[in-house]
Amino acid sequence: MRDYRPYAEGKSILAQKNDKKDPIIESFLVYKNKQTGEEKEYSANNYPWNDSVWVATWEFVKQRNNIIDPGIQSQVSDFALTDKDGNDLTEGILTEVQPVLVIIVKSVKDADTEHMKEIAELCRLAQEKSWYVYGASASDWTEIESFRHDHALNFEFTQCDEVTLKTINRSNPGIMLLKEGVVKGQWHHNDTPTFDDAAAAAAP
């Protein structure tokens, strides 16, 4: 069996973030003569915006975009982790040289909590070894904070798109191990690794 998902073990999320091609769009601006009603279209890069007489005579009507090349979107474009204050932590997490554990709890209401003690212990040991640990959920912050408190999870949670989290790991909760943006391990909560197993997966 081969895992073709962009979040499979061995895949670099960071590299895939950069594996894209921006679209090429040519924009045109339509202006109307205030006196005659005549309309003219100008390239957005070449119109007489600094001509005071023209500015006084013509008014903006609309913009038209011509898509020359639609570009190519990254397969992981929706992988974005934001904290409670709305700060985007994605780049920092994906470029971190230390191992990063991401505990994926797609929905805290529907989470299977049978193995949360093992997960909490894994995270505690990881933090003792100076690893970074984050939670990732699509639930609202009130639910997330209640979940953290109920299970004594001493690490910061982030929010992420629910479909993206389901694509990363079907398990709820699930565990993903990253190192410099590369997926080093993926586990179902039933198979929560020991810290030694996680450390072996993180090794070069």
N, CA, C and O of each residue as an XYZ file, in Angstrom:
816
protein
N       0.846     -1.195      0.000
C       0.000      0.000      0.000
C       0.883      1.247      0.000
O       1.856      1.335      0.748
N       0.530      2.193     -0.839
C       1.281      3.442     -0.898
C       0.338      4.600     -0.593
O      -0.771      4.677     -1.123
N       0.801      5.491      0.265
C      -0.004      6.645      0.673
C       0.327      7.827     -0.244
O       1.437      8.358     -0.211
N      -0.642      8.226     -1.055
C      -0.420      9.311     -2.013
C      -0.852     10.669     -1.472
O      -0.774     11.672     -2.182
N      -1.305     10.708     -0.226
C      -1.740     11.988      0.333
C      -0.546     12.931      0.492
O       0.579     12.476      0.703
N      -0.782     14.228      0.394
C       0.332     15.183      0.545
C       0.900     15.215      1.960
O       1.941     15.828      2.198
N       0.211     14.548      2.912
C       0.679     14.539      4.303
C       1.195     13.161      4.719
O       1.296     12.865      5.910
N       1.516     12.334      3.749
C       2.023     11.000      4.051
C       3.421     11.090      4.645
O       4.127     12.079      4.449
N       3.811     10.052      5.369
C       5.156     10.020      5.940
C       6.198     10.171      4.830
O       6.110      9.549      3.772
N       7.177     11.014      5.113
C       8.235     11.259      4.139
C       7.982     12.461      3.243
O       8.905     12.953      2.593
N       6.739     12.943      3.199
C       6.412     14.106      2.384
C       6.814     15.391      3.103
O       6.684     15.496      4.323
N       7.295     16.354      2.347
C       7.642     17.657      2.902
C       6.483     18.624      2.658
O       6.207     19.002      1.519
N       5.817     19.014      3.726
C       4.737     19.991      3.590
C       5.327     21.335      3.164
O       4.732     22.064      2.370
N       6.497     21.648      3.702
C       7.152     22.915      3.366
C       7.463     22.989      1.883
O       7.194     24.009      1.248
N       8.026     21.924      1.316
C       8.358     21.915     -0.112
C       7.097     22.030     -0.957
O       7.083     22.706     -1.986
N       6.035     21.357     -0.507
C       4.791     21.415     -1.270
C       4.151     22.795     -1.192
O       3.477     23.226     -2.128
N       4.365     23.490     -0.068
C       3.866     24.862      0.048
C       4.473     25.736     -1.048
O       3.812     26.620     -1.593
N       5.729     25.476     -1.356
C       6.444     26.282     -2.349
C       6.288     25.747     -3.770
O       6.710     26.387     -4.733
N       5.672     24.559     -3.893
C       5.493     23.950     -5.203
C       4.197     24.466     -5.828
O       3.183     23.770     -5.878
N       4.264     25.666     -6.286
C       3.083     26.297     -6.876
C       3.524     27.295     -7.942
O       4.696     27.661     -8.027
N       2.578     27.718     -8.740
C       2.839     28.715     -9.771
C       1.765     29.787     -9.662
O       0.577     29.505     -9.824
N       2.178     30.995     -9.392
C       1.215     32.084     -9.243
C       0.517     32.374    -10.563
O       1.136     32.286    -11.623
N      -0.762     32.718    -10.509
C      -1.473     33.047    -11.748
C      -0.957     34.348    -12.357
O      -0.465     35.233    -11.657
N      -1.083     34.436    -13.662
C      -0.726     35.666    -14.379
C      -2.027     36.332    -14.799
O      -2.792     35.782    -15.591
N      -2.266     37.512    -14.265
C      -3.524     38.221    -14.523
C      -3.226     39.608    -15.066
O      -2.427     40.353    -14.499
N      -3.866     39.939    -16.153
C      -3.751     41.274    -16.737
C      -5.020     42.060    -16.381
O      -6.135     41.646    -16.700
N      -4.823     43.187    -15.719
C      -5.976     43.961    -15.251
C      -6.191     45.209    -16.107
O      -5.242     45.855    -16.551
N      -7.460     45.525    -16.322
C      -7.835     46.719    -17.087
C      -8.832     47.539    -16.267
O      -9.685     46.987    -15.572
N      -8.710     48.850    -16.359
C      -9.581     49.762    -15.634
C     -10.463     50.518    -16.620
O      -9.993     51.053    -17.624
N     -11.752     50.547    -16.304
C     -12.699     51.260    -17.159
C     -13.075     52.580    -16.490
O     -13.508     52.597    -15.338
N     -12.907     53.693    -17.221
C     -13.264     55.022    -16.721
C     -14.310     55.647    -17.642
O     -14.361     55.354    -18.837
N     -15.138     56.510    -17.064
C     -16.187     57.189    -17.819
C     -15.989     58.700    -17.738
O     -15.717     59.257    -16.675
N     -16.133     59.339    -18.888
C     -16.059     60.794    -18.948
C     -17.305     61.377    -18.266
O     -18.434     61.066    -18.647
N     -17.087     62.221    -17.260
C     -18.195     62.760    -16.483
C     -19.124     63.638    -17.306
O     -20.303     63.777    -16.981
N     -18.596     64.230    -18.371
C     -19.393     65.164    -19.183
C     -20.102     64.465    -20.334
O     -21.277     64.726    -20.592
N     -19.390     63.576    -21.028
C     -19.961     62.967    -22.240
C     -20.511     61.561    -22.018
O     -21.301     61.067    -22.823
N     -20.102     60.928    -20.947
C     -20.534     59.555    -20.706
C     -19.705     58.528    -21.446
O     -19.945     57.327    -21.323
N     -18.731     58.989    -22.213
C     -17.863     58.071    -22.955
C     -17.039     57.220    -21.979
O     -16.557     57.713    -20.959
N     -16.890     55.944    -22.311
C     -16.090     55.046    -21.494
C     -14.814     54.650    -22.223
O     -14.818     54.427    -23.434
N     -13.726     54.565    -21.473
C     -12.440     54.139    -22.015
C     -11.819     53.105    -21.081
O     -11.982     53.151    -19.862
N     -11.106     52.180    -21.699
C     -10.446     51.135    -20.922
C      -8.934     51.321    -20.995
O      -8.362     51.547    -22.062
N      -8.308     51.218    -19.826
C      -6.863     51.397    -19.737
C      -6.234     50.172    -19.077
O      -6.863     49.502    -18.258
N      -5.003     49.895    -19.440
C      -4.245     48.882    -18.713
C      -3.983     49.411    -17.310
O      -3.705     50.597    -17.130
N      -4.073     48.532    -16.318
C      -3.857     48.957    -14.934
C      -2.446     49.469    -14.715
O      -2.181     50.189    -13.752
N      -1.547     49.099    -15.604
C      -0.157     49.542    -15.487
C       0.128     50.800    -16.303
O       1.242     51.322    -16.286
N      -0.891     51.281    -17.017
C      -0.650     52.426    -17.888
C      -1.925     53.237    -18.084
O      -2.639     53.077    -19.074
N      -2.193     54.112    -17.118
C      -3.317     55.035    -17.260
C      -2.918     56.365    -16.626
O      -2.096     56.390    -15.710
N      -3.491     57.472    -17.103
C      -3.014     58.819    -16.709
C      -3.452     59.275    -15.325
O      -4.083     60.322    -15.185
N      -3.117     58.486    -14.293
C      -3.551     58.781    -12.937
C      -2.948     60.081    -12.388
O      -3.502     60.699    -11.479
N      -1.778     60.493    -12.971
C      -1.109     61.704    -12.460
C      -1.435     62.948    -13.281
O      -0.812     63.993    -13.096
N      -2.404     62.843    -14.183
C      -2.843     63.994    -14.983
C      -4.049     64.605    -14.263
O      -5.131     64.018    -14.252
N      -3.861     65.781    -13.664
C      -4.914     66.387    -12.847
C      -6.167     66.721    -13.669
O      -7.285     66.621    -13.162
N      -5.984     67.108    -14.910
C      -7.137     67.419    -15.775
C      -7.921     66.143    -16.052
O      -9.151     66.125    -15.997
N      -7.187     65.082    -16.351
C      -7.841     63.798    -16.637
C      -8.582     63.298    -15.399
O      -9.713     62.824    -15.510
N      -7.964     63.396    -14.225
C      -8.579     62.934    -12.982
C      -9.875     63.690    -12.707
O     -10.843     63.116    -12.209
N      -9.888     64.963    -13.031
C     -11.079     65.776    -12.790
C     -12.195     65.460    -13.781
O     -13.365     65.730    -13.511
N     -11.830     64.888    -14.930
C     -12.798     64.664    -16.007
C     -13.358     63.246    -16.015
O     -14.513     63.020    -16.377
N     -12.526     62.305    -15.614
C     -12.919     60.898    -15.726
C     -13.126     60.283    -14.341
O     -12.438     60.636    -13.383
N     -14.096     59.346    -14.251
C     -14.360     58.646    -12.996
C     -14.303     57.139    -13.219
O     -14.675     56.627    -14.274
N     -13.823     56.448    -12.185
C     -13.665     54.995    -12.266
C     -15.022     54.302    -12.328
O     -15.951     54.668    -11.607
N     -15.128     53.290    -13.205
C     -16.370     52.535    -13.351
C     -16.218     51.101    -12.853
O     -17.001     50.637    -12.024
N     -15.208     50.404    -13.361
C     -15.033     49.006    -12.982
C     -13.645     48.514    -13.393
O     -12.919     49.178    -14.133
N     -13.306     47.340    -12.893
C     -12.050     46.701    -13.259
C     -12.355     45.378    -13.942
O     -13.247     44.637    -13.528
N     -11.599     45.096    -14.992
C     -11.751     43.825    -15.703
C     -10.429     43.078    -15.648
O      -9.376     43.646    -15.936
N     -10.484     41.796    -15.278
C      -9.276     40.985    -15.196
C      -9.263     39.930    -16.284
O     -10.252     39.230    -16.504
N      -8.135     39.825    -16.958
C      -7.943     38.835    -18.004
C      -6.921     37.817    -17.498
O      -5.749     38.142    -17.310
N      -7.374     36.590    -17.281
C      -6.480     35.550    -16.765
C      -5.675     34.961    -17.916
O      -6.209     34.244    -18.761
N      -4.410     35.268    -17.935
C      -3.515     34.763    -18.983
C      -3.066     33.343    -18.658
O      -3.016     32.485    -19.539
N      -2.739     33.098    -17.382
C      -2.311     31.769    -16.931
C      -2.914     31.560    -15.542
O      -2.620     32.336    -14.633
N      -3.751     30.529    -15.350
C      -4.403     30.327    -14.054
C      -3.440     29.910    -12.945
O      -3.794     29.959    -11.767
N      -2.225     29.501    -13.313
C      -1.252     29.073    -12.325
C      -1.560     27.690    -11.776
O      -2.494     27.031    -12.232
N      -0.789     27.256    -10.815
C      -0.964     25.942    -10.199
C      -0.991     26.120     -8.685
O      -0.053     26.659     -8.099
N      -2.059     25.669     -8.064
C      -2.198     25.810     -6.614
C      -1.480     24.673     -5.897
O      -1.508     23.528     -6.348
N      -0.842     24.995     -4.787
C      -0.178     23.980     -3.980
C      -1.206     22.995     -3.428
O      -2.329     23.375     -3.097
N      -0.807     21.718     -3.333
C      -1.697     20.699     -2.773
C      -1.973     20.934     -1.294
O      -2.956     20.429     -0.752
N      -1.102     21.701     -0.646
C      -1.258     21.924      0.791
C      -1.550     23.401      1.082
O      -1.194     23.918      2.141
N      -2.196     24.060      0.139
C      -2.459     25.495      0.296
C      -3.347     25.796      1.501
O      -3.290     26.895      2.052
N      -4.174     24.823      1.917
C      -5.083     25.045      3.041
C      -4.469     24.659      4.384
O      -5.128     24.757      5.419
N      -3.210     24.221      4.371
C      -2.558     23.889      5.641
C      -2.081     25.181      6.280
O      -1.043     25.731      5.911
N      -2.849     25.651      7.236
C      -2.534     26.905      7.926
C      -2.930     26.760      9.386
O      -4.065     26.399      9.697
N      -1.995     27.040     10.273
C      -2.215     26.913     11.710
C      -2.160     28.289     12.353
O      -1.125     28.955     12.316
N      -3.264     28.713     12.940
C      -3.329     30.037     13.554
C      -3.622     29.917     15.039
O      -4.357     29.028     15.469
N      -3.035     30.828     15.826
C      -3.258     30.777     17.269
C      -4.518     31.550     17.649
O      -5.241     32.047     16.786
N      -4.765     31.641     18.944
C      -6.006     32.254     19.440
C      -6.112     33.720     19.068
O      -7.215     34.256     18.968
N      -4.965     34.381     18.860
C      -4.973     35.801     18.498
C      -4.973     36.018     16.986
O      -4.877     37.151     16.514
N      -5.080     34.932     16.236
C      -5.121     35.039     14.787
C      -3.762     35.073     14.123
O      -3.671     35.313     12.919
N      -2.696     34.837     14.887
C      -1.357     34.828     14.305
C      -1.111     33.516     13.554
O      -1.436     32.435     14.045
N      -0.535     33.632     12.363
C      -0.241     32.462     11.539
C       1.092     31.859     11.990
O       2.143     32.485     11.853
N       1.037     30.653     12.521
C       2.234     29.978     13.030
C       2.808     28.971     12.037
O       3.797     28.297     12.326
N       2.184     28.875     10.869
C       2.511     27.808      9.920
C       3.985     27.779      9.539
O       4.631     26.738      9.655
N       4.521     28.901      9.088
C       5.901     28.917      8.608
C       6.884     28.542      9.713
O       7.830     27.789      9.487
N       6.647     29.079     10.913
C       7.540     28.772     12.021
C       7.538     27.290     12.354
O       8.587     26.715     12.644
N       6.369     26.671     12.314
C       6.255     25.245     12.613
C       6.935     24.407     11.526
O       7.611     23.423     11.824
N       6.750     24.805     10.271
C       7.297     24.024      9.162
C       8.793     24.206      8.968
O       9.430     23.391      8.300
N       9.361     25.250      9.534
C      10.802     25.474      9.388
C      11.574     25.125     10.659
O      12.792     25.292     10.709
N      10.882     24.648     11.670
C      11.528     24.325     12.942
C      12.447     23.109     12.805
O      12.030     22.058     12.318
N      13.701     23.263     13.240
C      14.667     22.161     13.118
C      14.456     21.105     14.200
O      14.830     19.946     14.019
N      13.862     21.500     15.321
C      13.529     20.535     16.361
C      12.258     19.781     15.955
O      11.437     20.329     15.219
N      12.077     18.547     16.412
C      10.835     17.831     16.125
C       9.619     18.590     16.666
O       9.682     19.239     17.711
N       8.535     18.490     15.940
C       7.279     19.137     16.334
C       6.168     18.089     16.324
O       5.904     17.465     15.297
N       5.531     17.905     17.456
C       4.364     17.033     17.536
C       3.110     17.872     17.327
O       2.938     18.914     17.959
N       2.249     17.417     16.452
C       0.964     18.085     16.233
C      -0.134     17.089     16.593
O      -0.299     16.059     15.940
N      -0.871     17.414     17.634
C      -1.978     16.560     18.079
C      -3.243     17.060     17.393
O      -3.745     18.143     17.693
N      -3.737     16.264     16.483
C      -4.867     16.676     15.642
C      -6.179     16.223     16.281
O      -6.452     15.030     16.411
N      -6.966     17.197     16.668
C      -8.284     16.920     17.253
C      -9.296     17.663     16.383
O      -9.713     18.780     16.688
N      -9.671     17.008     15.298
C     -10.530     17.662     14.304
C     -11.740     18.326     14.961
O     -12.041     19.492     14.705
N     -12.412     17.575     15.797
C     -13.565     18.091     16.535
C     -13.450     17.626     17.978
O     -13.444     16.422     18.235
N     -13.360     18.548     18.920
C     -13.216     18.132     20.315
C     -14.491     17.467     20.836
O     -14.430     16.636     21.742
N     -15.650     17.828     20.265
C     -16.908     17.211     20.693
C     -16.941     15.726     20.349
O     -17.478     14.911     21.099
N     -16.355     15.390     19.198
C     -16.420     14.018     18.706
C     -15.154     13.219     18.985
O     -15.032     12.076     18.546
N     -14.215     13.812     19.710
C     -12.934     13.143     19.938
C     -13.098     11.895     20.810
O     -13.846     11.897     21.788
N     -12.386     10.840     20.439
C     -12.311      9.639     21.255
C     -11.216      9.872     22.289
O     -10.042      9.997     21.940
N     -11.594      9.929     23.538
C     -10.638     10.316     24.585
C     -10.011      9.126     25.309
O      -9.352      9.299     26.334
N     -10.211      7.931     24.784
C      -9.736      6.725     25.462
C      -8.224      6.741     25.707
O      -7.746      6.228     26.719
N      -7.475      7.337     24.764
C      -6.017      7.297     24.870
C      -5.404      8.678     25.129
O      -4.229      8.903     24.837
N      -6.194      9.587     25.670
C      -5.671     10.930     25.902
C      -4.580     10.955     26.965
O      -3.693     11.807     26.910
N      -4.625     10.040     27.932
C      -3.566     10.007     28.944
C      -2.226      9.656     28.306
O      -1.196     10.244     28.636
N      -2.250      8.689     27.389
C      -1.015      8.311     26.699
C      -0.502      9.457     25.829
O       0.701      9.709     25.758
N      -1.434     10.147     25.167
C      -1.047     11.272     24.328
C      -0.454     12.393     25.178
O       0.566     12.983     24.821
N      -1.106     12.680     26.310
C      -0.609     13.735     27.203
C       0.788     13.399     27.727
O       1.639     14.280     27.848
N       1.016     12.138     28.032
C       2.326     11.719     28.524
C       3.385     11.827     27.421
O       4.506     12.269     27.676
N       3.034     11.431     26.221
C       3.945     11.589     25.081
C       4.343     13.049     24.910
O       5.517     13.365     24.719
N       3.360     13.927     24.980
C       3.624     15.360     24.804
C       4.476     15.912     25.949
O       5.344     16.755     25.724
N       4.233     15.444     27.169
C       5.020     15.913     28.317
C       6.490     15.536     28.152
O       7.380     16.356     28.379
N       6.732     14.309     27.762
C       8.108     13.854     27.575
C       8.771     14.582     26.409
O       9.957     14.909     26.464
N       8.000     14.832     25.361
C       8.533     15.557     24.212
C       8.956     16.960     24.607
O      10.026     17.424     24.213
N       8.125     17.635     25.382
C       8.462     18.982     25.834
C       9.692     18.977     26.740
O      10.490     19.913     26.711
N       9.843     17.940     27.533
C      11.032     17.838     28.383
C      12.308     17.747     27.555
O      13.379     18.167     27.992
N      12.174     17.186     26.341
C      13.325     17.059     25.446
C      13.428     18.232     24.467
O      14.127     18.164     23.457
N      12.711     19.306     24.799
C      12.743     20.550     24.003
C      12.109     20.409     22.625
O      12.418     21.179     21.715
N      11.228     19.433     22.469
C      10.424     19.368     21.256
C       9.312     20.416     21.371
O       8.975     20.871     22.464
N       8.760     20.779     20.232
C       7.597     21.657     20.213
C       6.348     20.799     20.079
O       6.341     19.795     19.367
N       5.299     21.205     20.771
C       4.039     20.473     20.734
C       2.896     21.459     20.510
O       2.800     22.482     21.189
N       2.038     21.138     19.555
C       0.861     21.964     19.280
C      -0.351     21.060     19.088
O      -0.235     19.920     18.639
N      -1.490     21.589     19.432
C      -2.736     20.950     19.062
C      -3.263     21.636     17.811
O      -2.920     22.785     17.535
N      -4.091     20.936     17.063
C      -4.718     21.522     15.875
C      -6.165     21.056     15.824
O      -6.441     19.857     15.821
N      -7.077     22.004     15.784
C      -8.499     21.670     15.820
C      -9.296     22.661     14.972
O      -8.878     23.794     14.734
N     -10.461     22.186     14.527
C     -11.380     23.070     13.815
C     -12.491     23.571     14.732
O     -13.364     24.327     14.305
N     -12.453     23.150     15.985
C     -13.478     23.579     16.950
C     -13.248     25.029     17.362
O     -12.192     25.603     17.096
N     -14.263     25.619     18.024
C     -14.094     27.001     18.468
C     -13.242     27.024     19.735
O     -13.039     26.003     20.393
N     -12.750     28.221     20.055
C     -11.767     28.339     21.136
C     -12.327     27.965     22.506
O     -11.593     27.443     23.346
N     -13.595     28.219     22.743
C     -14.193     27.853     24.026
C     -14.157     26.346     24.222
O     -13.817     25.858     25.300
N     -14.507     25.619     23.176
C     -14.474     24.151     23.244
C     -13.043     23.643     23.387
O     -12.783     22.702     24.136
N     -12.124     24.268     22.668
C     -10.721     23.850     22.724
C     -10.162     24.026     24.133
O      -9.513     23.125     24.665
N     -10.414     25.188     24.735
C      -9.887     25.453     26.078
C     -10.471     24.488     27.105
O      -9.771     24.048     28.016
N     -11.738     24.165     26.959
C     -12.372     23.207     27.867
C     -11.734     21.830     27.699
O     -11.502     21.126     28.682
N     -11.456     21.452     26.471
C     -10.834     20.160     26.177
C      -9.424     20.099     26.762
O      -9.032     19.093     27.353
N      -8.674     21.174     26.595
C      -7.309     21.236     27.144
C      -7.334     21.068     28.663
O      -6.534     20.326     29.233
N      -8.258     21.762     29.298
C      -8.368     21.706     30.767
C      -8.773     20.321     31.232
O      -8.201     19.791     32.183
N      -9.757     19.733     30.567
C     -10.276     18.427     30.985
C      -9.216     17.334     30.901
O      -9.245     16.373     31.670
N      -8.272     17.485     29.955
C      -7.278     16.426     29.735
C      -5.865     16.860     30.110
O      -4.886     16.204     29.754
N      -5.775     17.975     30.834
C      -4.478     18.456     31.352
C      -3.420     18.517     30.252
O      -2.314     17.998     30.403
N      -3.781     19.160     29.147
C      -2.860     19.277     28.011
C      -2.101     20.594     28.126
O      -2.671     21.671     27.953
N      -0.831     20.495     28.413
C      -0.015     21.678     28.682
C       0.711     22.147     27.423
O       1.934     22.293     27.413
N      -0.055     22.378     26.372
C       0.528     22.909     25.141
C      -0.513     23.749     24.402
O      -1.716     23.627     24.631
N      -0.023     24.586     23.527
C      -0.868     25.538     22.808
C      -1.616     24.846     21.674
O      -1.074     23.983     20.983
N      -2.856     25.239     21.502
C      -3.639     24.747     20.366
C      -3.658     25.788     19.254
O      -3.511     26.987     19.491
N      -3.842     25.300     18.056
C      -4.047     26.157     16.895
C      -5.359     25.737     16.231
O      -5.894     24.661     16.500
N      -5.857     26.601     15.368
C      -7.023     26.246     14.566
C      -6.599     25.999     13.132
O      -5.676     26.631     12.618
N      -7.302     25.053     12.489
C      -7.018     24.710     11.105
C      -8.324     24.264     10.456
O      -9.266     23.870     11.143
N      -8.372     24.328      9.147
C      -9.550     23.915      8.399
C      -9.893     22.455      8.693
O      -9.007     21.601      8.716
N     -11.162     22.171      8.914
C     -11.598     20.829      9.301
C     -11.303     19.787      8.221
O     -10.850     18.685      8.530
N     -11.557     20.130      6.969
C     -11.304     19.191      5.875
C      -9.806     18.884      5.778
O      -9.414     17.743      5.534
N      -8.977     19.908      5.970
C      -7.530     19.711      5.937
C      -7.090     18.762      7.041
O      -6.285     17.861      6.804
N      -7.611     18.958      8.241
C      -7.245     18.086      9.359
C      -7.677     16.650      9.096
O      -6.967     15.709      9.451
N      -8.843     16.482      8.475
C      -9.325     15.134      8.156
C      -8.441     14.489      7.103
O      -8.240     13.274      7.114
N      -7.913     15.299      6.194
C      -7.012     14.786      5.161
C      -5.676     14.373      5.770
O      -5.092     13.364      5.373
N      -5.198     15.148      6.728
C      -3.918     14.849      7.370
C      -3.979     13.529      8.117
O      -3.105     12.676      7.960
N      -5.022     13.363      8.935
C      -5.119     12.170      9.776
C      -6.591     11.897     10.062
O      -7.275     12.723     10.667
N      -7.075     10.742      9.627
C      -8.488     10.404      9.788
C      -8.873     10.212     11.249
O     -10.037     10.376     11.617
N      -7.910      9.871     12.066
C      -8.172      9.613     13.481
C      -8.496     10.911     14.215
O      -7.951     11.969     13.903
N      -9.384     10.813     15.188
C      -9.750     11.980     15.991
C      -9.772     11.593     17.472
O     -10.794     11.114     17.963
N      -8.647     11.795     18.200
C      -7.446     12.521     17.779
C      -6.453     11.645     17.007
O      -6.520     10.415     17.010
N      -5.529     12.351     16.347
C      -4.434     11.689     15.659
C      -3.144     12.428     15.986
O      -3.171     13.513     16.566
N      -2.042     11.848     15.622
C      -0.741     12.422     15.953
C       0.105     12.524     14.694
O       0.235     11.557     13.943
N       0.678     13.700     14.467
C       1.598     13.895     13.353
C       2.915     14.436     13.895
O       2.926     15.332     14.739
N       4.008     13.894     13.412
C       5.337     14.331     13.814
C       6.026     15.000     12.639
O       6.145     14.413     11.564
N       6.481     16.235     12.846
C       7.155     17.005     11.804
C       8.585     17.326     12.205
O       8.900     17.456     13.388
N       9.436     17.450     11.213
C      10.787     17.939     11.450
C      11.229     18.673     10.190
O      11.357     18.078      9.120
N      11.462     19.977     10.336
C      11.792     20.848      9.203
C      10.778     20.698      8.067
O      11.125     20.685      6.886
N       9.518     20.586      8.472
C       8.435     20.539      7.493
C       8.176     19.184      6.878
O       7.251     19.039      6.080
N       8.976     18.178      7.233
C       8.805     16.826      6.692
C       7.987     15.991      7.666
O       8.229     16.022      8.872
N       7.021     15.246      7.145
C       6.212     14.368      7.988
C       7.050     13.139      8.335
O       7.364     12.324      7.469
N       7.404     13.020      9.608
C       8.244     11.910     10.066
C       7.423     10.770     10.658
O       7.910      9.646     10.785
N       6.180     11.062     11.019
C       5.337     10.016     11.585
C       3.877     10.413     11.603
O       3.543     11.588     11.758
N       3.002      9.423     11.443
C       1.556      9.601     11.533
C       1.007      8.432     12.343
O       1.302      7.274     12.046
N       0.209      8.735     13.366
C      -0.338      7.675     14.207
C      -1.815      7.898     14.520
O      -2.254      9.026     14.743
N      -2.561      6.817     14.531
C      -3.923      6.792     15.060
C      -3.812      6.832     16.577
O      -2.821      6.367     17.140
N      -4.818      7.384     17.239
C      -4.729      7.462     18.707
C      -4.657      6.081     19.353
O      -4.111      5.940     20.447
N      -5.205      5.055     18.683
C      -5.087      3.692     19.198
C      -3.645      3.199     19.204
O      -3.287      2.285     19.948
N      -2.817      3.829     18.351
C      -1.418      3.417     18.214
C      -0.475      4.504     18.719
O       0.631      4.659     18.202
N      -0.906      5.246     19.717
C      -0.065      6.320     20.266
C       1.333      5.785     20.582
O       1.471      4.846     21.366
N       2.361      6.368     19.984
C       3.708      5.837     20.200
C       4.259      6.220     21.569
O       3.811      7.188     22.184
N       5.223      5.456     22.030
C       5.992      5.893     23.189
C       6.904      7.019     22.722
O       7.087      7.220     21.522
N       7.471      7.748     23.665
C       8.376      8.810     23.246
C       9.579      8.236     22.516
O      10.064      8.838     21.559
N      10.067      7.082     22.952
C      11.225      6.474     22.298
C      10.910      6.119     20.845
O      11.755      6.280     19.964
N       9.705      5.640     20.603
C       9.311      5.325     19.218
C       9.212      6.586     18.381
O       9.623      6.606     17.221
N       8.663      7.642     18.976
C       8.555      8.913     18.260
C       9.939      9.483     17.971
O      10.183     10.014     16.887
N      10.847      9.372     18.942
C      12.206      9.867     18.759
C      12.916      9.101     17.653
O      13.682      9.683     16.885
N      12.665      7.796     17.567
C      13.273      6.987     16.505
C      12.746      7.440     15.135
O      13.494      7.486     14.159
N      11.457      7.770     15.078
C      10.884      8.249     13.816
C      11.439      9.601     13.421
O      11.566      9.907     12.235
N      11.771     10.419     14.425
C      12.278     11.767     14.143
C      13.744     11.774     13.752
O      14.246     12.756     13.206
N      14.425     10.674     14.033
C      15.858     10.626     13.736
C      16.087     10.714     12.239
O      15.255     10.261     11.452
N      17.225     11.303     11.836
C      17.541     11.431     10.394
C      17.539     10.076      9.700
O      17.783      9.999      8.496
